[in-house]
Amino acid sequence: MKVANLLPYLLLSLFVTLGAEAGDLEAGKKIYTGKCARCHKLRDPNKYDEAAWDKWMGKMNKKAKLTDEQSQQLAEYIQTLRTPK
């Protein structure tokens, strides 16, 4: 099969993936502003190094009783808040 014949399928796959990621980010934002903010003020992830933030998030994921999927969505959303150093 020629690559040109595969192009429409590759583009469709890309758009579906990007759409899913956007949905995951929105779900992560809902968790962050809903579940996290319900119990405490929102922390700035830029004030923590990666290891400290990951440790903190591990504890909070358990306390909030997040599913693995919710935990992943939250982590992906929070990553968008972090500024590169």
C-alpha positions in Angstrom: 0.0 0.0 0.0 1.3 3.5 -0.9 2.0 6.0 1.8 -0.3 8.5 0.0 -3.2 6.0 0.5 -2.5 5.9 4.3 -2.4 9.7 4.7 -6.1 10.1 5.4 -6.0 7.4 8.0 -3.0 8.9 9.7 -4.6 12.4 9.8 -7.8 10.9 11.2 -5.8 9.1 13.9 -4.0 12.4 14.8 -7.2 14.3 15.1 -8.8 11.6 17.3 -5.7 11.6 19.5 -5.6 15.3 19.8 -9.3 15.4 20.7 -8.9 12.8 23.4 -6.0 14.8 24.9 -8.0 18.0 24.9 -10.8 16.1 26.7 -8.3 14.6 29.2 -7.0 18.1 29.9 -10.5 19.5 30.5 -11.2 16.5 32.8 -7.9 17.2 34.7 -8.8 20.9 35.1 -12.2 19.8 36.5 -10.5 17.6 39.1 -8.0 20.3 40.0 -10.6 23.0 40.5 -13.2 20.7 41.9 -11.7 18.0 44.1 -8.4 19.7 45.0 -9.8 23.2 45.7 -12.6 21.7 47.7 -10.2 20.8 50.5 -7.4 23.3 50.3 -6.1 26.3 48.4 -4.5 25.4 45.0 -0.8 25.1 45.1 1.5 26.5 42.4 3.3 23.5 40.9 6.2 25.8 39.8 7.2 26.3 43.5 8.1 22.6 43.8 10.7 20.6 42.0 9.5 17.6 40.1 10.3 15.0 42.8 8.6 17.0 45.6 5.6 17.6 43.5 5.3 13.9 42.5 5.6 12.8 46.1 2.9 15.3 47.1 0.6 14.3 44.3 1.0 10.6 45.2 -0.3 11.4 48.7 -3.1 13.6 47.5 -4.3 11.1 44.8 -4.8 8.5 47.6 -6.6 11.0 49.9 -8.9 12.2 47.1 -9.5 8.5 46.1 -8.7 9.3 42.4 -8.8 6.5 39.9 -5.7 5.8 37.8 -7.4 7.6 34.9 -8.2 10.6 37.0 -4.7 10.7 38.4 -3.3 10.7 34.9 -5.7 13.4 33.7 -4.8 15.6 36.7 -1.1 15.1 36.1 -1.4 16.0 32.4 -3.4 19.1 33.3 -0.9 20.2 36.0 2.0 19.8 33.6 0.4 22.5 31.4 0.7 24.8 34.5 4.4 24.2 35.0 6.7 26.6 33.2 9.9 25.1 31.8 13.1 26.0 33.7 
